[in-house]
Amino acid sequence: MRVGLLTGGGDVPGLNAAIRAVVKRGEGEYGHSIIGFRNGWRGVVDGDIVPLSRSHIRNVLPVGGTLLGTARFHPHAADGGLDAVLATLEAERIEALICIGGDGTLHAASKVAEAGVKIVAIPKTIDNDVWGTDRSIGFDTAVEIATEALDRVHTTAESHNRVMIVEVMGRHAGWIAVTAGIAGGAEVVLAPEEPFDIDKVIKFLKHRHRAHANFSIVVVAEGAVPAEGTSMSYEAPVGQFGEIVAGAIGERVKAEIEKRTGFDTRVTVLGHVQRGGSPVPADRILGSRFGVAAIDAISRGETDVMTALRGEEVVLVPLPEIAGKVKKVPADLLGVARALA
């Protein structure tokens, strides 16, 4: 069988582990030919292929990013995109496709599946907001990076009597902000799930600096917003792909804190640093498990499904069930972040 493979959307650590698993399992166990498409769905539309064998995936486990390249491109949203996908798959004799991506890439996968293509999807996003799976590839590495950043800014915050704001990724869900905030000992965590009241934040910081300490750490998810009816008005600026402009909410919260408290306040925007570098073991293992599960499913003839981690088990969930859904941070985890302020 000739099996296509692509990585779409933003890069994350652990993608190469999944690619490696698909190639090793597919070629070694089943005798499949694995055909990689460069730069996500754009590569499928353009017919930009690279045959993958064991020699291509040697020593890629510790390497971040994706050896196939990636792009933010959705064929169903482009004129003639779906027709071009089908033409390429026919020309290259691709019998099934494994798509590794986040919500946008997987939504595109569901549209291609509706056109009759056999598809198995693998979830990846540092935001960990793909519905139906406990973990997505890349999340654990991002939390590790964000937690280390919080550990590091603690020392300069305490040395200079500052409020340090660390802005992390998380447009629709605050998984990185909440988990890294708990692990890194942040005093305030602002996440999209709970619009904040800047007056309460200011009151808390004043009390803390008066009664407990002369510094504070505030973690802000890029998608955090003030609650309606509160004293801070804000609308997140977005880029051409709908992404929130990095640093916008961090700088705005900084300005409000400095103006209302007089505290020396600084912002660190982690941005793409959260997606870079070598994947932690958890992401290497998860990518490997998802890759094996995906090629096994393809070989059994299963289609229109996504690999998912449920507890300790990797299972398959119907791809249409996840379309348009965002996995939010649960209330109990948000409560832990508040309780440890």
C-alpha positions in Angstrom: 0.0 0.0 0.0 1.2 3.6 -0.7 0.4 5.7 2.3 0.7 9.5 2.3 1.9 11.4 5.3 1.8 15.1 6.1 2.3 17.6 9.0 0.2 20.7 8.9 -0.3 23.9 10.9 2.3 25.1 13.4 5.3 23.0 14.2 5.6 21.3 17.6 8.3 19.1 19.2 7.6 15.4 18.7 6.4 15.5 15.1 9.5 13.7 13.9 8.9 10.9 16.4 5.4 10.4 14.9 6.9 10.4 11.3 9.6 8.0 12.4 7.0 5.6 13.9 4.8 5.6 10.8 7.8 4.9 8.5 9.4 2.2 10.7 6.1 0.4 11.4 4.6 0.9 8.0 7.7 -0.2 6.1 9.0 -2.9 8.5 5.8 -4.6 9.6 3.5 -4.1 6.6 5.7 -3.5 3.6 4.0 -0.2 2.8 5.5 2.6 0.9 5.3 5.9 2.9 5.1 9.0 0.7 5.7 12.3 2.5 4.1 15.5 1.4 6.1 18.7 2.0 4.5 21.7 3.8 1.2 20.2 4.8 -1.9 20.3 2.7 -0.1 22.8 0.4 2.2 19.9 -0.6 -0.7 17.7 -1.4 -2.3 20.3 -3.6 1.1 21.0 -5.4 2.1 17.3 -5.6 5.3 18.1 -3.7 6.3 14.6 -2.5 9.3 12.9 -0.9 9.4 9.1 -0.5 10.3 8.2 3.1 12.4 5.2 4.1 14.3 4.2 7.2 17.3 6.2 6.1 15.3 9.4 6.1 14.2 9.0 9.8 17.5 8.0 11.3 18.4 10.1 14.4 15.3 12.3 14.2 13.9 11.5 17.6 15.6 14.4 19.5 15.1 16.9 16.6 12.3 19.5 17.0 10.1 20.7 14.2 9.2 18.5 11.3 11.4 17.0 8.6 8.5 17.3 6.1 7.9 21.0 6.7 4.6 22.5 7.4 2.2 25.3 6.4 -1.1 26.9 7.4 -3.1 26.0 4.3 -6.6 24.3 4.1 -7.5 22.9 0.7 -11.3 23.1 1.3 -10.9 26.8 1.7 -9.0 27.4 -1.5 -10.5 27.5 -5.0 -10.1 24.1 -6.6 -8.2 22.9 -3.5 -10.1 19.7 -2.9 -10.0 18.7 -6.6 -6.2 19.3 -6.6 -5.9 17.0 -3.5 -7.8 14.2 -5.2 -5.8 14.6 -8.4 -2.5 14.4 -6.6 -3.6 11.3 -4.6 -4.7 9.6 -7.8 -1.5 10.5 -9.7 0.7 9.3 -6.9 -1.5 6.2 -6.3 -2.0 7.1 -2.6 -4.5 4.7 -1.1 -4.7 6.3 2.4 -3.4 9.4 4.1 -2.1 10.1 7.6 -2.6 13.7 8.7 -0.7 15.1 11.7 -2.1 18.5 12.8 -4.2 20.7 15.1 -7.8 21.8 14.8 -7.3 23.5 11.4 -5.4 20.7 9.8 -7.8 18.1 11.2 -10.9 20.0 10.0 -9.4 20.0 6.5 -8.8 16.2 7.0 -12.4 15.7 7.7 -13.4 17.6 4.6 -11.0 15.4 2.5 -12.4 12.3 4.1 -15.9 13.4 3.1 -14.6 13.4 -0.5 -13.9 9.7 -0.2 -10.2 9.6 0.9 -9.2 7.1 3.6 -7.7 9.2 6.4 -6.4 8.7 9.9 -5.4 11.8 11.8 -2.9 12.4 14.6 -3.4 15.4 17.0 -0.6 17.8 17.6 -0.7 21.2 19.2 1.2 22.8 22.1 -2.2 24.3 23.1 -3.5 20.8 23.9 -7.0 22.0 22.9 -7.8 19.2 20.4 -11.1 17.7 21.6 -11.2 14.0 22.2 -7.7 13.4 23.4 -6.1 13.9 26.8 -2.8 14.9 25.3 -1.6 16.2 21.9 1.9 16.0 20.6 4.0 19.0 21.7 2.1 20.0 24.8 4.4 18.5 27.4 7.5 20.1 25.8 5.8 23.5 25.8 4.9 23.2 29.5 8.4 22.2 30.3 9.8 25.3 28.5 7.2 27.7 30.1 7.8 26.3 33.5 11.6 26.7 33.1 11.0 30.3 32.0 8.9 31.0 35.2 11.6 29.5 37.3 14.1 31.8 35.7 12.1 35.0 36.0 11.5 34.4 39.7 15.0 35.3 40.5 15.1 38.6 38.7 11.6 39.4 40.0 12.6 38.9 43.6 16.0 40.6 43.1 14.4 43.8 41.6 11.1 43.9 43.5 9.2 43.5 40.3 6.0 42.1 38.9 7.0 39.8 36.0 4.4 39.0 33.4 5.0 35.9 31.3 2.8 35.6 28.2 2.4 32.1 26.8 0.5 30.6 23.9 -3.1 29.6 24.2 -5.6 31.3 21.9 -8.8 29.4 22.9 -7.7 27.4 25.9 -5.2 28.1 28.7 -3.6 24.7 29.1 0.0 26.0 29.0 -0.8 29.0 31.2 -2.6 27.0 33.9 -0.3 24.0 34.1 3.0 25.9 33.8 1.5 28.5 36.2 0.9 25.8 38.8 4.3 24.1 38.2 6.2 27.4 38.2 4.5 28.9 41.2 2.8 31.9 39.6 0.7 34.1 41.8 -1.8 35.0 39.1 -2.9 33.0 36.1 -5.1 34.5 33.4 -6.6 32.0 30.9 -9.3 32.3 28.2 -11.6 30.0 30.1 -12.1 32.6 32.9 -12.3 36.3 31.7 -10.6 38.3 34.4 -11.4 41.4 36.4 -8.3 43.6 36.4 -9.5 45.3 39.6 -9.4 42.0 41.5 -5.9 41.3 40.1 -4.7 44.8 41.2 -6.2 44.3 44.7 -4.6 40.9 45.0 -1.1 42.2 44.0 -1.3 45.2 46.3 -2.2 43.0 49.2 0.5 40.5 48.4 3.2 43.1 48.1 2.0 44.8 51.3 1.7 41.6 53.4 3.7 38.7 51.9 6.4 39.5 49.3 7.9 42.3 47.2 7.5 40.6 43.9 4.9 38.7 41.9 4.7 36.4 38.8 1.7 36.7 36.5 1.1 34.2 33.7 -1.1 35.3 30.8 -2.4 33.2 28.0 -2.4 35.0 24.7 -6.1 34.5 24.5 -7.0 35.8 27.9 -9.5 38.7 27.9 -11.1 40.9 30.6 -14.6 40.1 31.7 -17.5 42.2 30.3 -18.5 45.0 32.5 -15.2 45.3 34.2 -12.9 48.4 34.1 -10.5 47.2 31.4 -11.6 47.2 27.8 -9.5 45.2 25.3 -9.9 43.4 22.0 -7.1 41.1 20.9 -5.4 42.1 17.6 -5.1 39.3 15.1 -2.9 38.5 12.2 -3.6 37.3 8.6 -4.3 33.7 9.8 -6.4 34.6 12.7 -3.5 34.3 15.2 -3.4 36.6 18.1 -0.5 39.1 17.9 2.1 38.0 20.4 2.7 40.3 23.3 -0.6 42.3 23.0 -2.3 41.1 26.1 0.9 40.9 28.1 1.8 44.5 27.4 -1.8 45.7 28.1 -1.9 43.9 31.5 1.6 45.4 32.2 0.4 48.9 31.5 -2.7 48.4 33.8 -0.6 47.1 36.6 2.0 49.8 36.5 -0.6 52.6 36.2 -2.7 51.3 39.0 0.0 50.1 41.5 3.2 51.9 40.6 5.0 48.6 40.8 7.9 48.1 38.4 6.4 45.6 35.9 8.1 43.8 33.0 6.9 41.4 30.3 8.4 38.3 28.8 6.7 36.9 25.7 7.7 33.3 25.2 6.1 33.1 21.7 7.6 30.6 19.4 10.3 29.6 21.9 7.6 27.3 23.3 7.5 25.3 20.0 11.2 25.1 19.5 14.0 22.7 20.5 14.3 19.1 21.4 11.1 17.3 22.5 10.9 16.0 26.0 10.6 12.2 26.4 6.8 12.4 26.9 6.3 13.9 23.5 8.7 11.5 21.8 6.8 8.6 23.4 3.4 10.0 22.6 4.4 10.8 19.0 5.7 7.2 18.6 2.5 5.7 20.1 0.3 7.8 17.8 2.4 7.0 14.8 2.2 3.2 15.4 -1.6 3.4 16.1 -2.2 5.4 12.9 -0.4 3.1 10.6 -2.0 0.1 12.3 -5.4 1.6 11.7 -4.7 2.3 8.1 -3.5 -1.2 7.6 -6.8 -2.6 9.1 -8.7 -0.5 6.6 -10.0 2.0 9.2 -10.7 5.5 8.1 -12.1 8.9 9.2 -10.7 8.4 12.7 -8.1 10.2 14.9 -5.7 8.7 17.4 -6.3 9.8 20.9 -4.9 9.3 24.4 -7.6 8.4 26.9 -6.0 7.8 30.3 -3.1 5.5 29.6 -4.6 4.0 26.5 -4.3 5.1 22.8 -7.7 4.7 21.1 -9.3 5.8 17.9 -12.1 8.4 17.9 -14.3 9.4 14.9 -12.9 12.4 13.1 -16.3 14.1 12.6 -16.9 14.1 16.4 -14.0 16.5 17.0 -14.8 19.0 14.3 -15.3 22.5 15.6 -14.8 21.5 19.2 -12.2 23.0 21.6 -11.0 21.1 24.7 -11.0 23.6 27.6 -9.1 23.5 30.8 -11.4 21.8 33.4 -12.8 23.8 36.3 -10.9 21.8 39.0 -7.5 22.6 37.4 -8.4 26.3 37.1 -9.4 26.1 40.8 -6.0 24.7 41.8 -4.3 27.6 40.1 -6.5 30.0 42.0 -6.1 28.2 45.3 -2.3 28.4 45.1 -2.1 32.1 44.5 
